Amino acid sequence: MSTSDTTLGEFVSRLRQEMYTGSNRCWPCTGLNVGLLTCLSILSSIFITPFFGIVSFLIGLTAIWL
């Protein structure tokens, strides 16, 4: 494993909070977060650029997944 893989893994593990993920995840909250993210990404695509909307959606999904 390279140094960059270890650094990325350490970064992700610092962000992830086990009490809110896995079997402890609040699925209604996750659904609400994804819904809000979708609405904001669509608005970003309309009022800024489609590229910005897509990128913000992907970054948001990654944050919700953590």
Biopython code that builds the backbone (N, CA, C, O; Angstrom):
import numpy as np
from Bio.PDB.StructureBuilder import StructureBuilder

atoms = [
    (1, "MET", "N", (0.845, -1.165, 0.000)),
    (1, "MET", "CA", (0.000, 0.000, 0.000)),
    (1, "MET", "C", (0.895, 1.234, 0.000)),
    (1, "MET", "O", (1.864, 1.313, 0.756)),
    (2, "SER", "N", (0.562, 2.186, -0.848)),
    (2, "SER", "CA", (1.393, 3.369, -0.949)),
    (2, "SER", "C", (1.052, 4.370, 0.138)),
    (2, "SER", "O", (0.050, 4.230, 0.840)),
    (3, "THR", "N", (1.892, 5.376, 0.267)),
    (3, "THR", "CA", (1.694, 6.406, 1.273)),
    (3, "THR", "C", (0.410, 7.186, 1.024)),
    (3, "THR", "O", (-0.288, 7.544, 1.973)),
    (4, "SER", "N", (0.090, 7.454, -0.238)),
    (4, "SER", "CA", (-1.125, 8.212, -0.533)),
    (4, "SER", "C", (-2.379, 7.423, -0.162)),
    (4, "SER", "O", (-3.365, 8.016, 0.274)),
    (5, "ASP", "N", (-2.362, 6.087, -0.326)),
    (5, "ASP", "CA", (-3.496, 5.265, 0.079)),
    (5, "ASP", "C", (-3.685, 5.311, 1.590)),
    (5, "ASP", "O", (-4.812, 5.401, 2.077)),
    (6, "THR", "N", (-2.596, 5.251, 2.319)),
    (6, "THR", "CA", (-2.662, 5.301, 3.768)),
    (6, "THR", "C", (-3.185, 6.654, 4.217)),
    (6, "THR", "O", (-4.013, 6.718, 5.126)),
    (7, "THR", "N", (-2.729, 7.722, 3.613)),
    (7, "THR", "CA", (-3.172, 9.055, 3.974)),
    (7, "THR", "C", (-4.652, 9.222, 3.689)),
    (7, "THR", "O", (-5.372, 9.788, 4.511)),
    (8, "LEU", "N", (-5.124, 8.748, 2.555)),
    (8, "LEU", "CA", (-6.543, 8.837, 2.209)),
    (8, "LEU", "C", (-7.376, 8.015, 3.179)),
    (8, "LEU", "O", (-8.429, 8.467, 3.627)),
    (9, "GLY", "N", (-6.919, 6.821, 3.505)),
    (9, "GLY", "CA", (-7.629, 5.978, 4.457)),
    (9, "GLY", "C", (-7.717, 6.609, 5.839)),
    (9, "GLY", "O", (-8.754, 6.525, 6.498)),
    (10, "GLU", "N", (-6.639, 7.237, 6.276)),
    (10, "GLU", "CA", (-6.644, 7.917, 7.564)),
    (10, "GLU", "C", (-7.596, 9.105, 7.550)),
    (10, "GLU", "O", (-8.299, 9.357, 8.529)),
    (11, "PHE", "N", (-7.617, 9.830, 6.440)),
    (11, "PHE", "CA", (-8.503, 10.985, 6.295)),
    (11, "PHE", "C", (-9.965, 10.556, 6.378)),
    (11, "PHE", "O", (-10.760, 11.178, 7.082)),
    (12, "VAL", "N", (-10.316, 9.492, 5.657)),
    (12, "VAL", "CA", (-11.694, 8.997, 5.662)),
    (12, "VAL", "C", (-12.074, 8.492, 7.047)),
    (12, "VAL", "O", (-13.184, 8.748, 7.515)),
    (13, "SER", "N", (-11.178, 7.784, 7.701)),
    (13, "SER", "CA", (-11.504, 7.254, 9.030)),
    (13, "SER", "C", (-11.677, 8.374, 10.051)),
    (13, "SER", "O", (-12.447, 8.219, 10.999)),
    (14, "ARG", "N", (-10.987, 9.488, 9.882)),
    (14, "ARG", "CA", (-11.180, 10.622, 10.781)),
    (14, "ARG", "C", (-12.530, 11.281, 10.555)),
    (14, "ARG", "O", (-13.139, 11.774, 11.504)),
    (15, "LEU", "N", (-13.013, 11.301, 9.310)),
    (15, "LEU", "CA", (-14.296, 11.920, 9.007)),
    (15, "LEU", "C", (-15.474, 11.042, 9.398)),
    (15, "LEU", "O", (-16.513, 11.549, 9.821)),
    (16, "ARG", "N", (-15.324, 9.749, 9.263)),
    (16, "ARG", "CA", (-16.431, 8.819, 9.518)),
    (16, "ARG", "C", (-16.673, 8.695, 11.022)),
    (16, "ARG", "O", (-15.742, 8.497, 11.802)),
    (17, "GLN", "N", (-17.934, 8.815, 11.405)),
    (17, "GLN", "CA", (-18.325, 8.661, 12.800)),
    (17, "GLN", "C", (-19.188, 7.412, 12.898)),
    (17, "GLN", "O", (-20.325, 7.398, 12.425)),
    (18, "GLU", "N", (-18.654, 6.374, 13.505)),
    (18, "GLU", "CA", (-19.301, 5.065, 13.525)),
    (18, "GLU", "C", (-20.677, 5.088, 14.187)),
    (18, "GLU", "O", (-21.521, 4.246, 13.878)),
    (19, "MET", "N", (-20.916, 6.035, 15.090)),
    (19, "MET", "CA", (-22.229, 6.060, 15.748)),
    (19, "MET", "C", (-23.341, 6.518, 14.811)),
    (19, "MET", "O", (-24.519, 6.401, 15.148)),
    (20, "TYR", "N", (-22.974, 7.048, 13.616)),
    (20, "TYR", "CA", (-23.972, 7.515, 12.658)),
    (20, "TYR", "C", (-23.961, 6.736, 11.345)),
    (20, "TYR", "O", (-24.687, 7.098, 10.418)),
    (21, "THR", "N", (-23.163, 5.686, 11.241)),
    (21, "THR", "CA", (-23.055, 4.944, 9.986)),
    (21, "THR", "C", (-23.374, 3.477, 10.210)),
    (21, "THR", "O", (-23.566, 3.036, 11.343)),
    (22, "GLY", "N", (-23.426, 2.735, 9.129)),
    (22, "GLY", "CA", (-23.683, 1.297, 9.223)),
    (22, "GLY", "C", (-25.076, 1.019, 9.754)),
    (22, "GLY", "O", (-26.049, 1.620, 9.299)),
    (23, "SER", "N", (-25.175, 0.111, 10.712)),
    (23, "SER", "CA", (-26.485, -0.247, 11.259)),
    (23, "SER", "C", (-27.075, 0.877, 12.100)),
    (23, "SER", "O", (-28.272, 0.860, 12.389)),
    (24, "ASN", "N", (-26.269, 1.846, 12.495)),
    (24, "ASN", "CA", (-26.748, 2.977, 13.295)),
    (24, "ASN", "C", (-27.249, 4.146, 12.441)),
    (24, "ASN", "O", (-27.715, 5.150, 12.978)),
    (25, "ARG", "N", (-27.155, 4.020, 11.132)),
    (25, "ARG", "CA", (-27.552, 5.114, 10.243)),
    (25, "ARG", "C", (-29.050, 5.367, 10.365)),
    (25, "ARG", "O", (-29.847, 4.429, 10.402)),
    (26, "CYS", "N", (-29.422, 6.635, 10.427)),
    (26, "CYS", "CA", (-30.831, 7.032, 10.456)),
    (26, "CYS", "C", (-31.287, 7.153, 8.997)),
    (26, "CYS", "O", (-30.967, 8.133, 8.325)),
    (27, "TRP", "N", (-32.032, 6.159, 8.513)),
    (27, "TRP", "CA", (-32.428, 6.135, 7.099)),
    (27, "TRP", "C", (-33.383, 7.258, 6.720)),
    (27, "TRP", "O", (-33.261, 7.784, 5.614)),
    (28, "PRO", "N", (-34.334, 7.660, 7.577)),
    (28, "PRO", "CA", (-35.153, 8.817, 7.207)),
    (28, "PRO", "C", (-34.314, 10.102, 7.068)),
    (28, "PRO", "O", (-34.564, 10.921, 6.184)),
    (29, "CYS", "N", (-33.331, 10.260, 7.942)),
    (29, "CYS", "CA", (-32.445, 11.432, 7.860)),
    (29, "CYS", "C", (-31.601, 11.386, 6.589)),
    (29, "CYS", "O", (-31.409, 12.403, 5.923)),
    (30, "THR", "N", (-31.102, 10.200, 6.262)),
    (30, "THR", "CA", (-30.306, 10.031, 5.047)),
    (30, "THR", "C", (-31.147, 10.350, 3.816)),
    (30, "THR", "O", (-30.680, 11.017, 2.892)),
    (31, "GLY", "N", (-32.395, 9.870, 3.807)),
    (31, "GLY", "CA", (-33.296, 10.170, 2.691)),
    (31, "GLY", "C", (-33.560, 11.661, 2.560)),
    (31, "GLY", "O", (-33.573, 12.198, 1.453)),
    (32, "LEU", "N", (-33.769, 12.329, 3.685)),
    (32, "LEU", "CA", (-33.975, 13.776, 3.662)),
    (32, "LEU", "C", (-32.735, 14.485, 3.146)),
    (32, "LEU", "O", (-32.847, 15.402, 2.333)),
    (33, "ASN", "N", (-31.561, 14.083, 3.599)),
    (33, "ASN", "CA", (-30.313, 14.694, 3.143)),
    (33, "ASN", "C", (-30.127, 14.522, 1.632)),
    (33, "ASN", "O", (-29.735, 15.464, 0.943)),
    (34, "VAL", "N", (-30.407, 13.332, 1.126)),
    (34, "VAL", "CA", (-30.267, 13.089, -0.311)),
    (34, "VAL", "C", (-31.298, 13.915, -1.084)),
    (34, "VAL", "O", (-30.990, 14.444, -2.152)),
    (35, "GLY", "N", (-32.504, 14.026, -0.558)),
    (35, "GLY", "CA", (-33.525, 14.844, -1.214)),
    (35, "GLY", "C", (-33.140, 16.314, -1.281)),
    (35, "GLY", "O", (-33.276, 16.952, -2.325)),
    (36, "LEU", "N", (-32.660, 16.849, -0.163)),
    (36, "LEU", "CA", (-32.209, 18.246, -0.149)),
    (36, "LEU", "C", (-31.028, 18.453, -1.091)),
    (36, "LEU", "O", (-30.971, 19.442, -1.821)),
    (37, "LEU", "N", (-30.102, 17.525, -1.068)),
    (37, "LEU", "CA", (-28.943, 17.605, -1.955)),
    (37, "LEU", "C", (-29.381, 17.597, -3.413)),
    (37, "LEU", "O", (-28.850, 18.357, -4.223)),
    (38, "THR", "N", (-30.338, 16.752, -3.753)),
    (38, "THR", "CA", (-30.838, 16.682, -5.125)),
    (38, "THR", "C", (-31.452, 18.013, -5.546)),
    (38, "THR", "O", (-31.176, 18.512, -6.637)),
    (39, "CYS", "N", (-32.281, 18.581, -4.683)),
    (39, "CYS", "CA", (-32.908, 19.876, -4.997)),
    (39, "CYS", "C", (-31.864, 20.968, -5.197)),
    (39, "CYS", "O", (-31.938, 21.733, -6.158)),
    (40, "LEU", "N", (-30.898, 21.041, -4.296)),
    (40, "LEU", "CA", (-29.863, 22.068, -4.409)),
    (40, "LEU", "C", (-28.987, 21.861, -5.639)),
    (40, "LEU", "O", (-28.567, 22.829, -6.273)),
    (41, "SER", "N", (-28.712, 20.618, -5.974)),
    (41, "SER", "CA", (-27.896, 20.338, -7.156)),
    (41, "SER", "C", (-28.639, 20.700, -8.431)),
    (41, "SER", "O", (-28.036, 21.202, -9.380)),
    (42, "ILE", "N", (-29.944, 20.450, -8.462)),
    (42, "ILE", "CA", (-30.743, 20.834, -9.635)),
    (42, "ILE", "C", (-30.761, 22.347, -9.773)),
    (42, "ILE", "O", (-30.599, 22.874, -10.874)),
    (43, "LEU", "N", (-30.958, 23.051, -8.662)),
    (43, "LEU", "CA", (-30.941, 24.517, -8.714)),
    (43, "LEU", "C", (-29.574, 25.041, -9.153)),
    (43, "LEU", "O", (-29.487, 26.004, -9.915)),
    (44, "SER", "N", (-28.512, 24.405, -8.669)),
    (44, "SER", "CA", (-27.157, 24.799, -9.090)),
    (44, "SER", "C", (-26.969, 24.575, -10.583)),
    (44, "SER", "O", (-26.345, 25.388, -11.266)),
    (45, "SER", "N", (-27.509, 23.473, -11.087)),
    (45, "SER", "CA", (-27.394, 23.185, -12.521)),
    (45, "SER", "C", (-28.133, 24.218, -13.355)),
    (45, "SER", "O", (-27.683, 24.587, -14.439)),
    (46, "ILE", "N", (-29.264, 24.682, -12.850)),
    (46, "ILE", "CA", (-30.062, 25.654, -13.600)),
    (46, "ILE", "C", (-29.440, 27.045, -13.536)),
    (46, "ILE", "O", (-29.306, 27.713, -14.562)),
    (47, "PHE", "N", (-29.060, 27.485, -12.335)),
    (47, "PHE", "CA", (-28.638, 28.867, -12.144)),
    (47, "PHE", "C", (-27.135, 29.104, -12.259)),
    (47, "PHE", "O", (-26.709, 30.242, -12.455)),
    (48, "ILE", "N", (-26.332, 28.063, -12.144)),
    (48, "ILE", "CA", (-24.878, 28.241, -12.277)),
    (48, "ILE", "C", (-24.449, 27.539, -13.558)),
    (48, "ILE", "O", (-24.462, 28.155, -14.623)),
    (49, "THR", "N", (-24.075, 26.279, -13.483)),
    (49, "THR", "CA", (-23.771, 25.481, -14.677)),
    (49, "THR", "C", (-24.125, 24.029, -14.383)),
    (49, "THR", "O", (-24.087, 23.607, -13.227)),
    (50, "PRO", "N", (-24.468, 23.263, -15.408)),
    (50, "PRO", "CA", (-24.743, 21.840, -15.187)),
    (50, "PRO", "C", (-23.548, 21.100, -14.582)),
    (50, "PRO", "O", (-23.717, 20.213, -13.745)),
    (51, "PHE", "N", (-22.360, 21.465, -15.006)),
    (51, "PHE", "CA", (-21.164, 20.821, -14.464)),
    (51, "PHE", "C", (-21.076, 21.035, -12.955)),
    (51, "PHE", "O", (-20.794, 20.096, -12.210)),
    (52, "PHE", "N", (-21.312, 22.250, -12.509)),
    (52, "PHE", "CA", (-21.269, 22.554, -11.077)),
    (52, "PHE", "C", (-22.317, 21.752, -10.319)),
    (52, "PHE", "O", (-22.054, 21.262, -9.221)),
    (53, "GLY", "N", (-23.497, 21.619, -10.898)),
    (53, "GLY", "CA", (-24.557, 20.840, -10.265)),
    (53, "GLY", "C", (-24.180, 19.377, -10.094)),
    (53, "GLY", "O", (-24.430, 18.784, -9.045)),
    (54, "ILE", "N", (-23.581, 18.800, -11.118)),
    (54, "ILE", "CA", (-23.173, 17.390, -11.063)),
    (54, "ILE", "C", (-22.055, 17.187, -10.049)),
    (54, "ILE", "O", (-22.094, 16.254, -9.247)),
    (55, "VAL", "N", (-21.069, 18.058, -10.089)),
    (55, "VAL", "CA", (-19.940, 17.930, -9.159)),
    (55, "VAL", "C", (-20.412, 18.115, -7.720)),
    (55, "VAL", "O", (-20.013, 17.360, -6.832)),
    (56, "SER", "N", (-21.261, 19.116, -7.487)),
    (56, "SER", "CA", (-21.748, 19.326, -6.118)),
    (56, "SER", "C", (-22.584, 18.140, -5.646)),
    (56, "SER", "O", (-22.544, 17.790, -4.467)),
    (57, "PHE", "N", (-23.342, 17.514, -6.554)),
    (57, "PHE", "CA", (-24.125, 16.340, -6.195)),
    (57, "PHE", "C", (-23.213, 15.182, -5.796)),
    (57, "PHE", "O", (-23.463, 14.518, -4.791)),
    (58, "LEU", "N", (-22.170, 14.938, -6.564)),
    (58, "LEU", "CA", (-21.250, 13.841, -6.259)),
    (58, "LEU", "C", (-20.494, 14.072, -4.952)),
    (58, "LEU", "O", (-20.303, 13.143, -4.167)),
    (59, "ILE", "N", (-20.071, 15.304, -4.724)),
    (59, "ILE", "CA", (-19.377, 15.619, -3.469)),
    (59, "ILE", "C", (-20.335, 15.467, -2.289)),
    (59, "ILE", "O", (-19.957, 14.949, -1.238)),
    (60, "GLY", "N", (-21.571, 15.919, -2.468)),
    (60, "GLY", "CA", (-22.570, 15.790, -1.417)),
    (60, "GLY", "C", (-22.886, 14.343, -1.083)),
    (60, "GLY", "O", (-23.003, 13.979, 0.087)),
    (61, "LEU", "N", (-23.024, 13.513, -2.121)),
    (61, "LEU", "CA", (-23.291, 12.082, -1.883)),
    (61, "LEU", "C", (-22.137, 11.440, -1.119)),
    (61, "LEU", "O", (-22.347, 10.606, -0.238)),
    (62, "THR", "N", (-20.930, 11.836, -1.463)),
    (62, "THR", "CA", (-19.768, 11.296, -0.754)),
    (62, "THR", "C", (-19.803, 11.704, 0.720)),
    (62, "THR", "O", (-19.511, 10.895, 1.601)),
    (63, "ALA", "N", (-20.159, 12.952, 0.978)),
    (63, "ALA", "CA", (-20.245, 13.431, 2.367)),
    (63, "ALA", "C", (-21.348, 12.703, 3.133)),
    (63, "ALA", "O", (-21.172, 12.368, 4.304)),
    (64, "ILE", "N", (-22.478, 12.457, 2.481)),
    (64, "ILE", "CA", (-23.567, 11.741, 3.144)),
    (64, "ILE", "C", (-23.153, 10.296, 3.413)),
    (64, "ILE", "O", (-23.463, 9.750, 4.472)),
    (65, "TRP", "N", (-22.461, 9.679, 2.468)),
    (65, "TRP", "CA", (-22.016, 8.295, 2.631)),
    (65, "TRP", "C", (-21.078, 8.154, 3.838)),
    (65, "TRP", "O", (-21.123, 7.142, 4.538)),
    (66, "LEU", "N", (-20.228, 9.161, 4.084)),
    (66, "LEU", "CA", (-19.293, 9.089, 5.203)),
    (66, "LEU", "C", (-20.050, 9.131, 6.491)),
    (66, "LEU", "O", (-19.447, 9.082, 7.564)),
]
sb = StructureBuilder()
sb.init_structure("model")
sb.init_model(0)
sb.init_chain("A")
sb.init_seg("    ")
for serial, (resi, resn, name, xyz) in enumerate(atoms, 1):
    if name == "N":
        sb.init_residue(resn, " ", resi, " ")
    sb.init_atom(name, np.array(xyz, "f"), 0.0, 1.0, " ", f" {name:<3s}", serial, name[0])
structure = sb.get_structure()
